[in-house]
Amino acid sequence: MPLDSRIGRDTYTIGVRQFRQQVLPPGRPATTVFGYGSTGHPETFHYPALTIEARYGRAVQVRWVNQLVDTNGGYLPHLLPVDPTLHWANPPGGAKGRDSCPMFTSAPGPYRGPVPIVTHLHGGANGEESDGYSEAWYLPHTQGIPRGYARVGSFYEEFAEKSEAKFGVPWGPGEAVSHYANHDRAATLWFHDHTLGITRLNVYAGMVGFYLLRGGPSDLAEGVLPGPAPRLGDLPGTRYHEIPVVIQDRSFRTDGSLFYPASRALSDGFKGPYVPDSDIPPMWNPEYLGNTMVTNGRTWPVLPVEPRRYRFRFLNGCNARTLILKIVTDPVARRPVAAKLALWQVGSDGGFLPAPVRRDQLLLAPAERADVIVDFTTIPVGTELYLINEGPDAAFAGGTVGTDFAAANPKTTGQVMKFVTEPLAAADTSTSPAQLKLPPFEPLGPADRTRRVSLGEVASTRVPGVSPREALLGVIGPNGKPRLLGWADPITENPAVGSTEIWEIHNLTMDAHPIHIHEVQFQVVDRQTLPGGSRRPPEAWERGFKDTVLAYPQETTRVKARFGQAGRYMWHCHILEHEDNEMMRPLRVGPA
């Protein structure tokens, strides 16, 4: 609950802890996870986190505390295998070697030291000191941290000083304080860990939650949306008609613990040699897709619904899996299967669309959101329906299920959750989605410049035939050739404050990549096949504001963004395994 609402802002202290939760079905072992919660209320710690509700124009201050310590106050190691050969936070490197790619003379095992964290509000337009920059991480404030370890990332002290000077609130050891102005469009935002080189592991372990921004000139213009949404302090048995839903894939051991591969061999069969005998990281997997679907922290849950309209805030929170969602009657029918209910999409990443879009299925890449209304009013009581996934059990490259790729396993990763209709408890006063009047849509003005960037992969230079060694972003030079760059290379994306730019994203790989640009909500302009194909407009559900766009293989995807405030931010692929191994670049708005 807010602790400081009298001074014009809502103030929270939110910790990250290790705890056990019943993720698997009842009767199976509980699972140890990392997750967020209110530091003074241990019962609030949950994976995913309880939702933060924010109002337009009312600031939110969050003190994010790293509490990954044991009952004796010592630090906890990570639940999952940390590959220390990547370019990562690297606390053992000390102040001079932090945020680096360490050198090894013999094969290292997983890093077992204290866990660094830093939280990013995905989709928010906030100052650099509150963005959750990957090199602004911090360890828990606890005894026993090995001598010589860096306790904070390279940009932590700078952002702490800027934040205190700006807001008058100091940061304490083992914590960071973020200030969210909430002057953005009403939208489905979310928060997650963003630590350099281990984002995939911290998010997989449970560091994720919703942040719903309501009100303001970009909220609903006319009509009534289904509600209410879950709120802290609601009485048991409260019926919700607006439900945030985060969908993730995970794997488990028989004892209930999370499984994430400790060797690349599981990904593509390559069993070495690894670093230092080659240039291939030993534990990094190019992508990892779990074999179990987890929805709001439970495997294959059942949701009772009434014959009325519901509003679902869907988030693809998977590390690498692209989802294609439908509601059907038979969960194991041969794919593709006909949809039973329409999905009326009214919003995307950055808030409401220009108009509602009727869809039979939702294509959601990692980090994308869809604000959807589902009408159950004609479904008889006792009917069972299923939300299924027809996306592939592999890297997504576009195309159509059954023609270009096989659908997910209908018995496991092809099922997400079940709906069971029960009697109507109260009249439905919401508006039919086709009749909703969404807020006026204001397209961005002319672009000041066009920037050409690229997506690529590089193969091993020491082991023939092994690829990728890492995934990279880069630029397209004046000669039309790509120049791939790593995280530590000099900044090349430096828009002026207040400028509007078109970014041409040239995907030169064979996979689709969800590209996220921090600090902005952009508009999709068009796509074009390489080289020089005809341009096609954005899909109807992409015509609002977005912060993550799916860039298809061998295509140019164009987006237009206005960069409103100075600072150091990031842009990257939101396949977490990719961003953790160099497919992320710093972004500087304003003068260097």
N, C-alpha and C positions, 0 to 999 in steps of 0.2 A: 504494500500500500504506500502511496505518497506520504512522505514524512515532513514536507516543508511547503505545503500548498498555500500558506498564508503570504508568502513573499513573491507570488506571481509565477511560481514554477513548481513542478512536481519533482520531488527528490527521492531517489531510490539508492539503497546500498545493496548491490547484487554480487553474491559470491559464486565462485566455481568450486565445487566439491566432488569428491568421489563417494558414491553411495550405491546401494543395490535396489533394483527395481524389477517388477514382474513384467518383463517384456514378452517372454514366451507364454504360451497358454497356461492357465492355472494347472497346477500339478507338475509342471516342469520347473527346473531350477531357476532362481532369480538370476539376474545379470548385473554385474558391476559396471557402472557407467560413470562418466563425468557429466555434470550438468549444472545449470544455473538455479539460484534461489535467493530469497531474501535472507540476509545474514542473521537476522534476529529470529527467524522462523524456520527451523529445520524442516518442518512439514511441507514447506513450499518448494523444496528442491525436487526437481522433476526433469525428466528427459521426454519430450522437449520442454523448454522452460514455460512457465506461466506467461501469458501474453501481456505485453505492455500496451495499455490504451493511452493514446495521446490525442490532444485537441489542437487544431490549427491555431497558431499564434500563442500558444501556451508552452513555454519552454519545459524541457525535461532534463534533469541532471541525474546522471547515473555514476555512482562510484563502483567501478568493477574491481572486485577483490579476488586475487588468486589464493584460494584456500585449499589447494591440493596438498594437504598434509595429513599425516596419520594421527591416531589418538594420542600419541606421545609428543606431537608437535614436530616430528621429523618430516622431511619431504617425501612425497610419494613418487615413484617412477611411473612412466607411462604404462597404460594398459596394453598398448600395441607396440609393435617393433618400429623404433625410430632409426632410420638410416642416417648415420652420421657422416656419410661420404657426400651427401648432397650439399648444395649451397643453402645453408639453413641458419637458424638463430645461433646455434653453436655456443652455448654458455661456457663449455670447457675452454674455449679459445681465449677467455679473458677479455678485457676491454679492447685490446688491439686485434684480437682474432674473432670477435663476435660477428655474427651475420656474414659468415664466410663459408668457403668450401675447404675444409681442412685437408691436409695431406697425410697419407698413411703409408707406412713402410711394410705393414703386414695387414692381413684381413681383419677388420674390426667386427666386433659383435654389435648388437643394438645398443644405442645410448640408454643408460639407466639412471641418469641424473634427474634433478628437479625439472618439472614441466613448465616451460614458458607459455604464456597466453597473451592475447590482446584481442579485444572484441570490436568488430566492425558492424555498424548499422547499415545494412545493404539497402541501397536505394535512397538514403538520406543525403541531403545537400548541407553539409556541415563543415566547419573549419577543419584545417589539417590536423590540429591537435586533438580533435574528437572523432576522426575518421577511422581509427583502428589501423594505423599504418603498420605494415608487416615488420618493420624494424623498430617498432616502439613497444615491443613485448617486455614482460617482466616475470621474474620468478616469485614464488611465495615468500613472504617474510617469515623466515623460520630458521631454527638452528640446524647445524649439520651440513649446510651447503658447502661443498668442497672448497678449500682454499684456492684462490685464483680464478674461480668461476666469475664470469660477468653475470650480474644480477638483473641487468636491464639491457635492452637493445640499443642500437646506435643512435636512434632518434628520440629515445624516451626522455632524456634530460631536457633536450631542446623543447619538446612539446609540453613537458610539465611546466617549464618556465613560462612559455607563451600562454598556456591555459590559466595559470595563476595570475599573470599580469592582466589577462583579458576578463576573467570572471571572479578573481579574488578568492578562489578556492584551491588550497594547496593539495598536492597529491602526496599520499603517505607511502611508506615502503610496501611493496607487494600489491600496489593498486594503481589504477588510473581513473581520472574523472573526465567523463564525456558530457558535453553540453549540446543538446539538440534543440534548435530554435523552433522547428516545426512550422516553417513558413512554406512548406511544400504542398503539393496537391494531396488531397485525401487519397490514401493508397494502402496497399498491403505491403508493408516493409517487413524485414526480418533481420535478426542479428545472429552472428556466428563468429567463431574464432577465425583469426587471420594471421597467425604466426608464421613467419618465413620458414618454409620448408617442411612444416608439419601441420598445415591447415587440414590436409586430408585425414590425418589421424585424430586431431582434436575434434573436428566435426563428426567423424565416424564414431568417436567415443561418446558423443551426446551434446556438444556445445552448440545449441541451436534454439531459437525461439522467435515468435512473432512479435511485431511492433505495428499496431494498427493506428494509422493517423486518420482522424475524422474531422469534419467541419471545413469551413472556409469556402471561398468562391468556387472551388473545383469539386465540391461535394454534390450529392444528388440534387438536381434542379426541381423535379416534380415527381411525386409518387411515393410509395412506401415500400421499403425493402424488407425482406424477412428478418426478424430478430425475435428475442434478444441474443446477444453473444455471451459466452461464458465470462464471468467476472469473479475476481477474488472476493470471497465472503458470501457467495450465493448459497442459499439453503440446499441441502441434499434433495435430489429429486427435481430440481429446476430443469425445465425443458428448454433447450436451445434451438433456435431456428437459423442462427448464423454461426457457422462453425469453421474456424481455421483448421486446415488439414495439411500437415507436412508428411510427404510420402518419401520413404528412404528404403534402400535395400541394404541388408546386413547378412552376415553369416555368423553361426554360433557353433561352439563346441558342445559336446554332450553334457558338460557340466554347467551349461548356460552362459559361459563367458563368451565375449565377442571374439570372433576370429577375423584376423586380417593377415594376409600372407607375409611371412618373414623372408621370402625369397622370390626373386623374379621368375624362378623356374615354374611357378604355378601359372604365371601369365602367358608365357610363350614357349616354355620348355627349355629355355636357355639356362644351363646349369653351371656356367662359368667358362673361363676364369672371370672373376670380378675384380673391382678395385682392391689392391693396387696393381694386380697383374694384368688388368685391362682398364678400359675407361668406362665400363658398365657398372653402375651402382648395384650392390648386391641385394638390397631389400626393396628398392623402388620398383613398382609395377606400372607400366604405361597407362593402364586403366585397371580399376578393380570393380567388378559387379558382384554383389552378394547373391545368395541363393534363396533369400527369404525377404518378403516385403513387410515393412514395419510402418504403421500408420499412427501418428501421434504417440509413438513410443510403445505400441503393441503390435504383435504379429497378427495379421488378418482379423481385425476387430469386427464386431457386429454393432451396428448403430440402429436402434429403434427409431423409426420415422413415422409421422402421422401423414394422412392424406392431405397435404398442404405444401406450400412452397418453402424451400430451404435455400439459404445462401451459403455457399462453400467458398472459402478462400484457399484455393489449392496452391501449394508450393512443392516444386520438385526439389527436395533436399538431398538427392542422391549425390554421391561423389562423381559418378561418370555416366549413369544410366539415363537415357532419354525415354520418357514415358509417352505412351499413346493411350489415353484413358477413354473408356466407354462405360455406360451402364447397360447391363444385359440381364437376361433371365437365366441363361445357362453358363456357368463360369468355366466349364471345360469344353464348350463347343469348339468345333474346328474354326481356326482363325482364317480370315477375318469373320467376325460374327456381327450380325445386324444389331444396331443399338435399339434399346427399348425406350429410353427417354432422351429427349433433347437436352443439351447443355447450353443454356443461354448465357453467353459470356458478356458481362457488362463492364469488366475492367481487366487491366493487365498490370505489368510491373509498376507503372507510374500513375495508376488511378483509372478513372472511368474512361471508357472508349467514347468516340463521337456518337455511337448508337449501339444498342444491343445487337449481338451477333448470334444467330441460332446455329449450333454445331451438333453433329452427331458424335464427335470425338475431339479430345484435347491433345494437341502435341505440345509437350512441355519438356524443354531441355533443362539440365541442372541450373538452378537459381531462378528460373522463370516462374511467374505466378499468374494465376487466372482467377478472377472474381466471377463466380458462376452462380446462376439461379437454376435450381432443378425443381420441376413441378410434379409432385407426387399425388396431386388431388384426384386423379382418375384411377389410382392404384388401389385395388380392394384390400381390406384389412387381412393380414396374414400372408400377404405376398412376400416372397423373398426375391430380392434383386442384388446384383453384384456390380461393384466397380472393378473393372478389369484393366489390365495393361497389355496392349498389343505391340509395344516397343520391343526391340530385339534384346536378346541376352548377349549382346556384343556392342562394340562401338557403333554408333549411329552414323550413317553416311547419307541420310535422306532416302527418298523413294517410298514405295508402297509395300505394306505387309503382304506376304504371300507371293509377291512378284519380285521385289528387290531384296527382301530379307525375310527370314523366318521370325515369327512372333515369339515372345517370351513363353516359357513353359506354362501351359494353361493350368497345371496343377500346383504351381509354386509362384514364380515371379510374374505369372500372368494374372494373378488375383491380388487385389489390393484391400478391399473390405466388402462387407455384406450389409445390406439394408433389409430390415424386416418391418413391414407396416403394422401399426397398431391403431386403436381407435383415436379419433380426433378428440383432443382435450379442450380446445377452445377454437373459436372461429378464426379463420385466416383473414387478416385485414390487409395483407400485402397486395401490391399492384402486380398485375400480369407483366412479366418481363418485356413482352413486345410493346407494352404501352408506357413503359418508364421513359421519362424525359431526363436524359443525362445532361450534365453541365455543358455549357458552350465550349467548343474545342477551339483553341487558339494555336494555329500552326506557327512554327518559328519563322522568323524573317529570312531575308537573303543571307547567304553564307559569305563571310569575309575571306575565306580561303578554303581550298580542298587539300586534305592531307592524305597521303597514300601510305598505308601500313600493310604489313604482311604477316601471315601465319605459316610456320614451317616446322620441319623436323630434321634432325641430323642423325646419321647412322654412326656406329662405332668406327673409329679410325684405326683400331687395333685388332678387332675381331671381325673379319669379313662376313657380311650377311646378317649382322645383328643390328636391328633398328626398331624403334628409335633409341638413341642414347639419351636424348632429351628433346623436349619440344620448345620452340622459340617463337618470339615475336620479332618484328623488324620493320624496316621501311623499304619502299620501292624507290630506287635511285632515279636520277634524271635520265639514265640510259634504259630505264624500264626493268632493270634487274633487281631482285630482292637482296637486301643485306640484313641477315639475321643477327640479333643482338641478345645478350643475356641481361639479367637483372642488374648487374654491376656496371654495365656499360653506360657511357654518358647519356643523359636525357636527350631524346630527340623529339618528344611530344611536349610542346611548350606553348599552348594557346595564350593569347593575351586576355587579360581580365575583361569580361563583357563581350568577348568576341563570339561569333557564331561560326562553326566550322562543319564541313562535311568530311567525314572520315570514310575513305574507300578501304575496306578490309579485304585484302586479296588472300584467299585461302588456297595455298598451294599444296595442301596435304590431301589425303584420301578420306579423311574423317570430317564430320561436322563439329564445329567448336562453338560453344556458347560464350560470347565475348561480353565482358562486363566492364564498363567505364565508371570509375568512382566519381562522386561529386555531382553528376549530371543525370537528368532524365532526357533521353534523346528521342528523335522520331526516325523511324525507318523510311528511307527514301525509295530504294529499289534494290534489285539484285540483277546480276548479269553473269552469264556463263563465260568462262575463259576459254580461248581468247576472243574477245570482241563479239560475244553473242548479243542477242536482243535483250533489252531491259524489260523486267517485269515488275509491277508494283508490289508493295507489301501486301500480305494477306489481310483480310478484313479485320482480324483480331490483333493485328500489329499496327493499326493506324492510330493508336493513342500514343502515350508516352511510355518508353521502356528504358530499362537500365541494362538489360541483357538481351542480346540478339543472337540467333542461331545463324552462323556463317557456314554455308554448305560448301562441300569440297569442290575445288576447281571453279569457284565462283568469286565475284566481287560483290560484297554486301556494302551498301552505302547507308550511313546514318548521319543525321544532322543534330548537333548539340550546341547549346549556349553555355559557355563557361563563366559562371557568375562570381566566383570569389577566388582570390589568390591562395596559393598553397601547394604543398607537395602531396600528390595523391597517387593512384595506381590504375592501370588497366591490365586485364589479364583474361585468359581462358578460365571458365568456371568449371571445367573438369578438374577436380581438385588435384588429382595426380599430375596433371599437366602444369598447373600453376606452381606446384611444389618443386618442380624440376625445370625452372627457367622460363615457363610460358607466362611471364608476368614482367611488366616494365613500369618504372616510375614515370609519373606524369606531373609536370610542373606548370601550374597556371600562374601567369604573370612573370615578372623578371626573375632571373636566376639569383 
